[in-house]
Structures are given as structure tokens and as C-alpha cells.
Amino acid sequence: MPTKNEIKVLTKNKNLRLRVLKGHFATSHSHINYYIDVTMQKSRLSEAKAVAHELVGYYKSSTVIDTILCLDGMQVVGTCLAEELTNAGFVSINAHQTIYVVTPEHTTGSQLIFRDNIAQMICGKNVLILAASVTTGYTANAAVEAIKYYGGQVAGISAIFATVSECSGYLVRSAFNPNDLSDYASHPAHQCPQCAKGEKLDALVNSFGYSKL
């Protein structure tokens, strides 16, 4: 990620930090004034573990979780979270007394589907949705619909960064929130105040990264 206008939100845990870039960015669903870079959390084991350790407290004593559904390439964090839950003495109710870590397949229409070999890890299971970020809620909503369609129960929604506290009627838990970025803003493209001012886009962004224009 370019270092110009880069901001780091630090915590007491040296491995738990949020890297952001301020500017004018377009996602597939909205325009935002901060790009949230979670590349290191998704790829670097020490940072993935730190995120998992931060999130596990929301669930280890109160929520039954059989499966962690990883969106946005969050498999490393998901695996670390499953391990944190196991280390905390967490017991799942499925027959194997373990936690599955799975990812969905996306259709050309952006719907989430599960092949038969993966669907068995969703059907009848308590599924925690784990995303890199939850802002518009578009992807999280799609995950909720898919879990219900395949016969699973939603155990909750977690993310590294979230601007909403609820999505589809489920609480959203996150390591970072708008209190860490007080002026964070997300708008539909046709209502973007930066566009209205004639400010050009800096980049196109998605869960894979940053493409400068």
C-alpha cells in the first residue's frame, strides 16, 4: 500500500494495529474516504493471532460455534480464532467436537454457494461469519442468507473493522470500529460528497487490495 497519507491505529498489543489510507476510494458497493488495509492481518501469523485473540472474548463463554465461515480471504484469522476457541476449553456440539473453517464459492451474480462436500459443514451447524470488514453489510447479508439457505444457524458476525453494530439482526463484533476513525464515511456512489466536490478517485479497492487510478 502507498505510504502517503497512511495512518496506523495502534493498540496496547503491538501485533494488533489497523493500517488505513485516507483519500477517495470506490468499492463495488460504495465510495469511502478511508481504505482499510488488512493485508498483514490476513497474511502475517502474528497479526492474525492478535486479531483472533481480540475477537475470541466475545464468544468463548457464551456462543456455540461449530463452523467459522471466512469471507474476504480471512482463512488464516479464522484458523487462529478456531484455535483460540479450542484453547479456551470451548466445546462445539457437532459429532466431531471440533470447529470447521470454510470459505464460500461466489457465483457470477455474487451469490454465495457451497458444494456438497462443504455444505455438510453448514447444514445443522452454528456458523460464525468472519469478514475483513463490515461497512455496507452487503457481503455479510449475503453470507447470512446463504447459511440459512443451506440449513445452518448464524452464531454471529465478526470482522477486523466494522462501522455497524448489527447486520441482518445479528450483532457485529470487531477489533476496530468508527471510534478508531472518527471521520470515516461511506456513501452510495451517487450520493458521494467527494464526487460532488469534483474530487477524483484515488483507487479502486476490494478484499484483494488497492488499484491506483
Helices and strands as residue ranges (DSSP letters): E 6-10, E 17-26, E 31-37, H 39-43, H 45-56, E 67-70, H 75-87, E 100-102, E 105-106, E 112-113, H 116-119, E 126-134, H 138-149, E 153-162, E 166-167, E 170-176, G 178-180, E 186-187, G 189-191, H 193-196, E 203-206, E 209-212
